[in-house]
Amino acid sequence: MTERKDRIADVNDGEVLDTRLGGGPISRSLILQTALTILDRDGESGLSMRRLSEALKRDPTVLYRHVPNKGAVLDGVVEVVLSQLTVDSADPDWANQLRVVAHDFRRLALAHPNVVPLLVTRPLATPLGRRPPGTLRPLEGVLTLLTGAGFTGADALHIYRVLFGYLHGHILDELQEIVERPEESDHVLRLGLHRLPLTEFPLLRELAPVIGSYDGAAELDRGLDLLLHGLTTTVTHRGSNLSM
């Protein structure tokens, strides 16, 4: 079992590599998996090429043969995470499949909260054609799903943008739902809202029970209900098989 945990398949060429520190060849896959581990633990500010080389017990020049700079590492980490997001483009129930994708995206984001800012911001630094292919496969999968269901290509792209725009915002909001004093039963105290002047923030204080009982999965579905219903009534399509 130990030996199996010490080995990982390279996503580029399928070669099986020994990942024990200081042993075996270095690959892009190993570098990115190590970077993800550092990001999960210390956040982006804790990741540098120097720390990455120290974790791998290799000279930094070895790493630069596989990743030219930190930006390429960050793009690669986004690819590693998004490669776990699959789209069943043959699903006849396109709306349900988008729900599955949405909940899978949320699951991945909550498993790697320090990567969430990268999922949102890295595309701002990288033109579409220069992004790692793995980051574009969810897009291609959703487009295939929706055009197969009868949507035009332009509307399929519009739906993708609306869906992932919502997902990015939802996850960023959910990660902000931090409880200050979980041992308290009073929601105002649990959320630390007692620190705010009542005369200036009366509605926040009044909504403390709603805020304090936040359910991320239920909130995601509530938004998806509105989103998918709105899309089916506003976008154009070629076929008649677009009912939810």
N, C-alpha and C positions, 0 to 999 in steps of 0.2 A: 504493500500500500504506500509506503514512504517513497519508494522509487517512482511510483506512478505520479504522486504529487509533485515530484521534482522535475517532471517532464511536461512540455507544452508543445502543441503543434503550431508552427509558424503559419500565420494567416496568408502569407504571400506564396509560399512554395510547398506547404504541406510537410516540410522537414520536421522531424521530431528532435527537440533540442533538450539538453541537460540545463536546467535553470538554477542549479545550485550555485551560490555566489562563488565566483572565482573559478568555476569549472565549466567546460564546454564552450562552444562558439556563441558569439553575440549575434542577435538578429533584431530586426525592427520590431517584431512581435514581442520579444522579451523586453526590449527597452520600453515599449509602450505599456505593457502590463506592469512593469516596475514603476513607471511614471504614474499610472492610475493608482497604485497602492500608496504612493507618496501623496498624491492629491487627496485621496480619501482620508488620509490621516492628518495632513498638515495644510491642505488648501493650496491654491495657486501660488501664494506668496512663499510657501515652503518648498516649492519645486524650482530647481535650477539645474543646469547641465552639470554643475559640479556635484550637487547632491545626488543626482542621478548616477553619475559615474562612480561615486563613492558607494552607493547602494549595490551597484553591479560589480564593484571591485575591479574596475577597468579604467585605463587612462581615458580622459575625455576625447582624445583624438580618435579612439576606436568608435565611440558613439557617433561622431560626426560623419563617419562613413555611411551611416544608415539614416540619420536625421540631421539635416543641415543646421538647425537652430531650435530654440525653445518653441518658437511658433509652430514649427513642423511637429514637435512633440505634442503640443496642445491639440492640433488638428487630428493627430493620430489617436489621441485618447478619446476624442469625440467619436472617431470612427469605431474604436473598440466598443464603446458603450452602445452606439446606434446599431452596430452589427448584430446586437442581441434583439433588436426590434424587427420582428418579421410581420409581413403583410400577406395574408392569404388572398391573392388577387383573383382566385377562382371562386371565392365565396359568393353564392347567388344573393345573399342578404348583405348588400353593400353597407347599409346603415349599421347593422350589428357588427360587421367587421371593423368599421371605423371606431365603434365603441371598444372593441377588443384592443385595437391598436392604441387608443387613448389610455386605457387602463394599464396596458403594458408599458407605455411611455412613462406614466406616473410611477409605476413600480420601479423602473430603472432609475428614474430621477431621484426618488426617495432613497434608493440604495446607494446612490452616489451624489449626495447633495452638493458637494464641492465642485462637481462637474457641471451642475446645472447652469451657472453663469457662462460656461464655455459653450454649452449647447445653444445658448441664445446669442452670444456675442461673437464667437469665432467666425460665423459666416460673414460678419461685417468686415473681417480682415482678409477674406479669401474669395476671389471670384469663383463663380459656380464651376467653371470648367477646370479649376485648379484644386478643388476640394478632393479629399480622398474618396475613391469610389464608394466605399462602405457608407459614407455619410449621405449619399444620394440614393441609395437603394430603397429606403422607405418612401421617398418621393416617387420613384419609378413604380414601386409597388402600388401606391395609392392611385396614381394616374392609370395604371393598368386595370385596377379594380373598378374605377369609376367609368372609364371609357367602355369597359366590357359591360357595364350596367346600362349603357346608353347615353351617358353624359357626353357632351362635346369635350374635346381636349382642353379648350380654354376654360370651360366651366369646371372641369376636373381639377385644373391647376388652381382656380379660384377657391374651390372647396378645400384643397390641401392647405392653401395659405391661411384661410380662415380657421381651419381646424387646429393647425399647429401654432398659429398666433394665440388662439385661446389656450392651448395646452401650456405654452410657455408662460403666459400670464397666470394661469391657474397654479402652476407649480411654484412660481415665485411668490404668489400670495400664500400658498399653503406653508411654505418654508418659513414665512414670517409669523405663523401662528405659534408664538413662543409663550409658554406659561411661566410666569415669574415664580409663583408659589404653589406648586401642585398639591401641597398638603392641605390647602385651604378649601373649604366647601363653598364659600361665598365667591361668586365669579368676579366680582369687582376686585376682591383681594387677590384671587388667583392670577388675574391678568395685570395687576399693579395699577389698575385704573383709579384707585383711591388717591394716587399721586396727582391726578389731573383736577383742576378747579371745576367743581360741579356746575358753576354758572357758565363756564366757557364750553364744556363738553357734556351737556345733559344727555344727548342722544347716545353717545358712546357708553355712558354709564348705564342708560336704560337698556341698551342692547347687550350688556355684559353676559347674560345667560346664553344668548344666541351665539355670541363670539366664543364664549368659553366651552360650548358643546360642539365646536366645529368638527365636522366629519368630512375629511378630504375626498373620500371615494364618493359619498353621497352628493357632495357639492359638485364634483366633476360630472356626475350623471345628470344633475339638475341643469347644468349649463349645456351638456350635450343634447338634452331634450329640446331646449330652446334653439340650439344651433342647427341641429339636423332637421327639425320641423321647418325652420326658416329657410334653409337651403332647398328643401324639396318644393317649396312654394314659390321660390324666386328665380332659380336657375333654369335655363332652357335645356332641353334634351331631345334626343332623336327618337327614343323608344318609349314604350308605355310601361316598362317594368321598374319604375323608380319609386314605388310606394314603400313606405317604411314598415 
